[in-house]
Amino acid sequence: MNFPLADLRGIADLLGDTLSSALGGEAQRAMSHRELVDALGVVERLGRITDAARLALAGEVGRRADSEFGGDVITAQFGCGSAQELVERTTLVSAATVRARLRDAKAITGRVTLTGQTRRHRSSMRVRRSRRGD
């Protein structure tokens, strides 16, 4: 499966347009208790899906920054000295956040063996659930 980057850009634009006008106009104040709690749950689900994607992508950047890629490491291609620097520059989040994200991503990312086999991480079931937003 190809990564749906164009779709994600469209979703991000749509979500930004949808929520910025509603939150900017304080529409949440007009919601019933039930609507407010339902909206909170939906936004939290979106956050879990987003968090899973952040970890998966940061983990892949970390993997591609390893020496196994030789001269084709991702950090060199973007003029960065480390995976942390590349993620910081790309996401504009703090160094502490990036360190934690890369650490967490490494803990849940599968490994490739010396023979090229992919090994899933022990917590792969949890990762799949978080990607779905469960």
C-alpha positions, 0 to 999 in steps of 0.5 A, a space after each residue: 500500500 502506498 502512503 496516502 500523503 496527498 489524502 492526509 494533506 487534504 484531511 489536515 486542510 479540511 480539519 483545520 478549516 472545520 475546527 478553526 472557524 468553529 472553535 474561533 467562534 466558540 461554537 463549543 459553548 452552544 453545545 449540549 452536554 452530550 454533544 460536548 462529551 461526544 465531540 471530546 471523544 471524537 477529537 481524542 480518537 483523532 489525537 490517538 490516530 495522529 499520535 500513532 502516525 507521529 510515532 510510526 513516521 518518527 521511528 522510520 526517520 530514526 531507522 533511516 538515520 542509522 548507519 545501515 543506509 551508508 551514504 544514503 542516510 536521511 539526515 545527510 540528504 536534509 543537511 541534519 546531523 541526527 534524526 532528532 535534528 531532522 524531526 525537530 526542523 520538520 515538525 517545529 516541536 521542542 528537542 525534549 518532545 522529539 527525544 521522547 517521540 524517537 525513544 517511544 518510536 524505537 520501543 514500538 518499531 519493528 526491526 529488520 534482521 541482518 538477513 533482511 527479515 522484518 520482526 514485529 515488536 512485541 507490542 504490535 497489537 497495541 500499535 495496530 489498535 492505536 493506529 485505528 484510534 482504539 
